[in-house]
Amino acid sequence: MGNSNKKSEYGDIAIRTEKPFYFAGDLVRGNIFLNICKSGYQGNIIEFTVQGKEKTEWEEGSGDEQRTYKGKNKFYSQSVPIYTFSNQIAQIGQYVFPFQFQLHPNLPGSFHHKNQYDCGSISYNVKAKFTSTQPNKPSIRNKQEFMVREPIKQNVVGQEQESTTNLTECCCNNKGSSRLKSFCDKNHYLPGDTAQLTIEVDNSNCYLNIDYFEIELHQVLILKANYSTTKLARKILTQRIPGIQARSKNVGSESRNVSITLLNQIRPQIELTPTTNGKLVNQQYYLRVNPKFEGCICCSQKPVITFQIVLLYRIPSDYIQPLPQPPDWNPQTFEPVLIDFEHQYQMNIANNNMQQNDPFMSKY
């Protein structure tokens, strides 16, 4: 589960959170396990660290004009001693130090994206260290990564939108108006879930046929580094359904019901990365109902429906790795320590209204 360990001839240390993932704002509980198997280690402080950070990197241009942009931002970077032994020389034994701390409610979700030209990541970890006081002797360390899911800032409810547009053909011929109304069953999904859409169309006042509807899934990733920004917008899924004739309508019981599975149409075996609202890394998803009218209506605004949806991080089934224990494991367990970072460090996180206000999607 994203663990790294630095052992010593004197013993080792491990750290585990109770769960592999948390929503922003959750209370995180876990344990530090210390096993001293040989006397002589000089040190008496057990130190706990929580860290959250995001990184970006991308390339622009080619040849002599190619530039590389890199960004880095830390949400957490705090260390506190959670226990101090009275003896300066560690005693042989086994120890457990329970800890708990509250995640900030506006943390962005864990994220990882990488290809040939750009990458972005948001990661979180906890660390345990038994600090050595002896010169040139390394401390005993262990680190565990844990996942943070994008906070649900709204209730998981259905969404409904309606759009009516007056249409002209070849810039000047009035072709009447068309009304489109759609309902989306939820606003939060896991990758691979099926979204249920109901589409109601009233084309009775329009003289143009709708040849077909395209149901589209759009992915928009924003990467930032210092004062530079790159935007990667992709239509990753298109599903086509039949249209409707001019001067007719499908409303009420005749409305269209559409199921669309949320995946990458070209590479369905690769799971979609989640929604996240970082300061340097921001990714959003949009479901669009896009009617395709006959004729040339390029000067008209079509009645397009766009739903912003949140994709949550799906935790792999094999994500939790069991912690091996010595056969004679019989530790002394200490009282839980509540670690409060809220007043010690002003975190550099994104605006907590970014998801709702969505400043990056003027195109859609």
Secondary structure, DSSP 8 states (H G I E B T S, - for coil): --EEEE-BTTEEEEEEESSSEEETT-EEEEEEEEEE-SS--B--EEEEEEEEEEEEEEEES-GGG-EEEEEEEEEEEEEEEEEE-SSSB--SEEEEEEEEEE--TT----EEEE-SSEEEEEEEEEEEEEE--STT---EEEEEEEEEE----S-S--EEEEEEEEEEETTTEEEEEEEEEEEES-SEE-TT-EEEEEEEEE-TTBSS-EEEEEEEEEEEEEEEETTEEEEEEEEEEEEEEEEE-TT-EE-GGG-EEEEEE-S-SS-TTS-----EE-SSEEEEEEEEEEEEESS--TTS----EEEEEEE-----TT--------TT---EE---EEE--TTT-------TTHHHH-TT-TT-
